[in-house]
Amino acid sequence: MKEQCGHLKSTCAACLRTYLEGMINERRPLCCLEPGCKRAFYSDDVKALFGAKSPELVLRYEERRAADFKQRKESLEDEEPAFKKWLSRNTKSCVRL
């Protein structure tokens, strides 16, 4: 795994797996458990943690990462002008969009 912060050293593997599994199931961004830390988890991290034990979870994560949300984003922008304004202030475009 790519360890970019020092927070994972104090987290047991079982707790980390449970946390990331919940985040994957809820379709939320995978990041460090430490509040305010921006360390992201990548495919290699998920495979290292779940690969042999939960291949279906790895597959679900990879499907989520490959999903194209451009159409949904555009429909929300059309329906909710405030959302479009919020997006422009708080996000940046993904290179896949």
ROLUM-465100 format. One record per residue (C-alpha): x, y, z; residue in one letter; residue number from 0. Coordinates in pm, whole numbers, always signed. Layout:
# residues N
<rec><u>X</u><v>Y</v><w>Z</w><aa>A</aa><i>NUM</i></rec>
...
# end
This chain:
# residues 97
<rec><u>+0</u><v>+0</v><w>+0</w><aa>M</aa><i>0</i></rec>
<rec><u>+105</u><v>+357</v><w>-63</w><aa>K</aa><i>1</i></rec>
<rec><u>+133</u><v>+504</v><w>+286</w><aa>E</aa><i>2</i></rec>
<rec><u>+131</u><v>+881</v><w>+253</w><aa>Q</aa><i>3</i></rec>
<rec><u>+31</u><v>+968</v><w>+609</w><aa>C</aa><i>4</i></rec>
<rec><u>+130</u><v>+819</v><w>+943</w><aa>G</aa><i>5</i></rec>
<rec><u>-223</u><v>+748</v><w>+1065</w><aa>H</aa><i>6</i></rec>
<rec><u>-250</u><v>+390</v><w>+937</w><aa>L</aa><i>7</i></rec>
<rec><u>+25</u><v>+271</v><w>+1169</w><aa>K</aa><i>8</i></rec>
<rec><u>-209</u><v>+309</v><w>+1466</w><aa>S</aa><i>9</i></rec>
<rec><u>-508</u><v>+140</v><w>+1295</w><aa>T</aa><i>10</i></rec>
<rec><u>-552</u><v>-236</v><w>+1315</w><aa>C</aa><i>11</i></rec>
<rec><u>-606</u><v>-416</v><w>+984</w><aa>A</aa><i>12</i></rec>
<rec><u>-951</u><v>-546</v><w>+1085</w><aa>A</aa><i>13</i></rec>
<rec><u>-1073</u><v>-194</v><w>+1170</w><aa>C</aa><i>14</i></rec>
<rec><u>-934</u><v>-56</v><w>+844</w><aa>L</aa><i>15</i></rec>
<rec><u>-1103</u><v>-332</v><w>+643</w><aa>R</aa><i>16</i></rec>
<rec><u>-1437</u><v>-270</v><w>+817</w><aa>T</aa><i>17</i></rec>
<rec><u>-1411</u><v>+105</v><w>+758</w><aa>Y</aa><i>18</i></rec>
<rec><u>-1319</u><v>+71</v><w>+389</w><aa>L</aa><i>19</i></rec>
<rec><u>-1582</u><v>-196</v><w>+329</w><aa>E</aa><i>20</i></rec>
<rec><u>-1846</u><v>+41</v><w>+464</w><aa>G</aa><i>21</i></rec>
<rec><u>-1718</u><v>+325</v><w>+249</w><aa>M</aa><i>22</i></rec>
<rec><u>-1720</u><v>+104</v><w>-63</w><aa>I</aa><i>23</i></rec>
<rec><u>-2071</u><v>-21</v><w>+9</w><aa>N</aa><i>24</i></rec>
<rec><u>-2193</u><v>+336</v><w>+65</w><aa>E</aa><i>25</i></rec>
<rec><u>-2016</u><v>+455</v><w>-254</w><aa>R</aa><i>26</i></rec>
<rec><u>-1817</u><v>+713</v><w>-59</w><aa>R</aa><i>27</i></rec>
<rec><u>-1461</u><v>+829</v><w>-129</w><aa>P</aa><i>28</i></rec>
<rec><u>-1195</u><v>+613</v><w>+29</w><aa>L</aa><i>29</i></rec>
<rec><u>-970</u><v>+817</v><w>+253</w><aa>C</aa><i>30</i></rec>
<rec><u>-785</u><v>+795</v><w>+581</w><aa>C</aa><i>31</i></rec>
<rec><u>-987</u><v>+747</v><w>+900</w><aa>L</aa><i>32</i></rec>
<rec><u>-818</u><v>+1045</v><w>+1065</w><aa>E</aa><i>33</i></rec>
<rec><u>-1048</u><v>+1351</v><w>+1048</w><aa>P</aa><i>34</i></rec>
<rec><u>-908</u><v>+1607</v><w>+807</w><aa>G</aa><i>35</i></rec>
<rec><u>-651</u><v>+1373</v><w>+649</w><aa>C</aa><i>36</i></rec>
<rec><u>-666</u><v>+1370</v><w>+268</w><aa>K</aa><i>37</i></rec>
<rec><u>-479</u><v>+1039</v><w>+215</w><aa>R</aa><i>38</i></rec>
<rec><u>-671</u><v>+845</v><w>-48</w><aa>A</aa><i>39</i></rec>
<rec><u>-687</u><v>+470</v><w>-101</w><aa>F</aa><i>40</i></rec>
<rec><u>-632</u><v>+335</v><w>-450</w><aa>Y</aa><i>41</i></rec>
<rec><u>-707</u><v>+8</v><w>-631</w><aa>S</aa><i>42</i></rec>
<rec><u>-376</u><v>-144</v><w>-523</w><aa>D</aa><i>43</i></rec>
<rec><u>-459</u><v>-65</v><w>-159</w><aa>D</aa><i>44</i></rec>
<rec><u>-805</u><v>-222</v><w>-185</w><aa>V</aa><i>45</i></rec>
<rec><u>-665</u><v>-532</v><w>-357</w><aa>K</aa><i>46</i></rec>
<rec><u>-395</u><v>-568</v><w>-92</w><aa>A</aa><i>47</i></rec>
<rec><u>-651</u><v>-547</v><w>+189</w><aa>L</aa><i>48</i></rec>
<rec><u>-937</u><v>-749</v><w>+38</w><aa>F</aa><i>49</i></rec>
<rec><u>-806</u><v>-938</v><w>-267</w><aa>G</aa><i>50</i></rec>
<rec><u>-805</u><v>-1299</v><w>-149</w><aa>A</aa><i>51</i></rec>
<rec><u>-1060</u><v>-1261</v><w>+129</w><aa>K</aa><i>52</i></rec>
<rec><u>-1329</u><v>-1058</v><w>-49</w><aa>S</aa><i>53</i></rec>
<rec><u>-1284</u><v>-1057</v><w>-427</w><aa>P</aa><i>54</i></rec>
<rec><u>-1646</u><v>-945</v><w>-468</w><aa>E</aa><i>55</i></rec>
<rec><u>-1571</u><v>-630</v><w>-268</w><aa>L</aa><i>56</i></rec>
<rec><u>-1269</u><v>-553</v><w>-488</w><aa>V</aa><i>57</i></rec>
<rec><u>-1491</u><v>-601</v><w>-795</w><aa>L</aa><i>58</i></rec>
<rec><u>-1759</u><v>-370</v><w>-651</w><aa>R</aa><i>59</i></rec>
<rec><u>-1492</u><v>-106</v><w>-583</w><aa>Y</aa><i>60</i></rec>
<rec><u>-1350</u><v>-133</v><w>-934</w><aa>E</aa><i>61</i></rec>
<rec><u>-1696</u><v>-110</v><w>-1089</w><aa>E</aa><i>62</i></rec>
<rec><u>-1764</u><v>+204</v><w>-886</w><aa>R</aa><i>63</i></rec>
<rec><u>-1434</u><v>+358</v><w>-993</w><aa>R</aa><i>64</i></rec>
<rec><u>-1507</u><v>+285</v><w>-1359</w><aa>A</aa><i>65</i></rec>
<rec><u>-1862</u><v>+422</v><w>-1352</w><aa>A</aa><i>66</i></rec>
<rec><u>-1938</u><v>+723</v><w>-1566</w><aa>D</aa><i>67</i></rec>
<rec><u>-2135</u><v>+980</v><w>-1368</w><aa>F</aa><i>68</i></rec>
<rec><u>-2122</u><v>+1251</v><w>-1633</w><aa>K</aa><i>69</i></rec>
<rec><u>-2486</u><v>+1207</v><w>-1737</w><aa>Q</aa><i>70</i></rec>
<rec><u>-2606</u><v>+1215</v><w>-1375</w><aa>R</aa><i>71</i></rec>
<rec><u>-2397</u><v>+1527</v><w>-1305</w><aa>K</aa><i>72</i></rec>
<rec><u>-2542</u><v>+1704</v><w>-1608</w><aa>E</aa><i>73</i></rec>
<rec><u>-2901</u><v>+1614</v><w>-1515</w><aa>S</aa><i>74</i></rec>
<rec><u>-2848</u><v>+1746</v><w>-1161</w><aa>L</aa><i>75</i></rec>
<rec><u>-2698</u><v>+2068</v><w>-1296</w><aa>E</aa><i>76</i></rec>
<rec><u>-3007</u><v>+2119</v><w>-1513</w><aa>D</aa><i>77</i></rec>
<rec><u>-3250</u><v>+2041</v><w>-1230</w><aa>E</aa><i>78</i></rec>
<rec><u>-3073</u><v>+2228</v><w>-951</w><aa>E</aa><i>79</i></rec>
<rec><u>-2904</u><v>+2560</v><w>-1034</w><aa>P</aa><i>80</i></rec>
<rec><u>-2776</u><v>+2585</v><w>-674</w><aa>A</aa><i>81</i></rec>
<rec><u>-2605</u><v>+2248</v><w>-717</w><aa>F</aa><i>82</i></rec>
<rec><u>-2428</u><v>+2371</v><w>-1031</w><aa>K</aa><i>83</i></rec>
<rec><u>-2306</u><v>+2677</v><w>-839</w><aa>K</aa><i>84</i></rec>
<rec><u>-2187</u><v>+2459</v><w>-549</w><aa>W</aa><i>85</i></rec>
<rec><u>-2003</u><v>+2228</v><w>-792</w><aa>L</aa><i>86</i></rec>
<rec><u>-1814</u><v>+2514</v><w>-949</w><aa>S</aa><i>87</i></rec>
<rec><u>-1698</u><v>+2639</v><w>-606</w><aa>R</aa><i>88</i></rec>
<rec><u>-1619</u><v>+2305</v><w>-440</w><aa>N</aa><i>89</i></rec>
<rec><u>-1511</u><v>+2051</v><w>-701</w><aa>T</aa><i>90</i></rec>
<rec><u>-1293</u><v>+2005</v><w>-1003</w><aa>K</aa><i>91</i></rec>
<rec><u>-1365</u><v>+1802</v><w>-1313</w><aa>S</aa><i>92</i></rec>
<rec><u>-1244</u><v>+1447</v><w>-1337</w><aa>C</aa><i>93</i></rec>
<rec><u>-1023</u><v>+1379</v><w>-1634</w><aa>V</aa><i>94</i></rec>
<rec><u>-1263</u><v>+1096</v><w>-1727</w><aa>R</aa><i>95</i></rec>
<rec><u>-1552</u><v>+1343</v><w>-1767</w><aa>L</aa><i>96</i></rec>
# end
